[in-house]
Amino acid sequence: MSRVGEDTNPGGLPWAVSSPPTFNAAMRHFEMHPLKRFNFRKIKNMIAEVKEVITKVEKLNNEEQQQIAKMLNEEIIWDTTLKNSQEQLRVLAQEALAEHKSGKTQKKDW
């Protein structure tokens, strides 16, 4: 009888005590793997499109390049702000719905 933590299979194969995983078991593990959800072909196409746009932007003058860079940075900041304020937006939406349900809102024609 071996003690706890003692190697019962020194130098042996890892499945010496149990059988190796079957191909189907390995595939089930892969199917559940989060990376499988990514569409690598779509990402590859997207990267190609970004490279194409960068090539076009490089042909623009310096001022136009700076304007595009500023727009992209503002978009990234906006996305980050929106992502980081989801809880605040949820609370505001709940307040707006409560005001609407209690009759405190008015229909507008705009």
N, C-alpha and C positions, 0 to 999 in steps of 0.2 A: 504494500500500500504506500502511495506517495504522499508527501506532506503538501500542504497548501502552498502554491507558488512554485513547486518543484516541476521541472520540465519532465513530462512523462514520455516525451518523444524526442530525445536529444538527437539532433542531426537528421531526423527523419523528415519526410514530406509533410506539409501542413495538414493534409487530409488523411494521414495515416490512421487516425482514429475514426474519421467519418469519410464518406466518399466525396470526390471532387464535385463541384457544382456542375450541373448539366448545362448544355448549350441553352436550353429553354429558360432555365433559372437565370442564367447570365443575361439573356435578352430581356426578361421581365424586369431585371434591375435596371438595364439601360432604358427601357421604355418609361420607367418612372423617374429617370434622371432629369433634373430641371433643364439642362442644356439642350435636351431633345426638343423642348418647346420652341427654341429659337429657329427661325428659318434662315439658315446661313446663306442660302442662295439669294434671298431678299437683301440681306445685309451686304453681300458682295456687290449686288447691283447698286445699292445705295452708296457704297463707298466709291464706285466708279462714277456715279453721278456727281458726287462731291468733288472728286478729282477734276472732272470736266468743268465744273463751275469755277474751281480755283484757277484752272488754266485760263478761263475767260477773264476772270478778275485781274489776273497778273498782266493782262494786255491793256487794262485801263490805266489812265493817268493816276498819279499819286493821290490827288484830291478825291477822285471817285473811289479809289480803294479805301481811303480813310472813312468816307461816308458809309460804305458797305460794312466795314469793320465796326463802326459805331452802331449801325442798325443791328448787326448780329449780336453785339454785346448787350444792347438794350433788350433784345429778345430773350437772351439767356438770363438776364437779371429778372425780367418779367416772369419767365417760367419758374425760376427759383423762388421768387416771392410768392407766386401762386401756390407752388407746391408746399411751401413752408407755412402757409396761412389757411390750410384746409379746415382746421378746427374753428378758427375765427369765422370763416365763411359758413360753416355748418351752423354755428350759433346764430349768425345774422339771418340765415335762411329760416331757421326755426322761429325767430322773432317776427320775421316778415309774414310767415304763414299764420302765426298766432294773431297778428294784427288784422290780416285779411279775414280770418274766421270770425273775429269779433266785430267785423263791420267797420273797422277804422280806415279802410282803404277806399279809394274812389276809382271808377273806371275812367280812363282818359282816352281821347281820340288820337293821340299821337302815337 
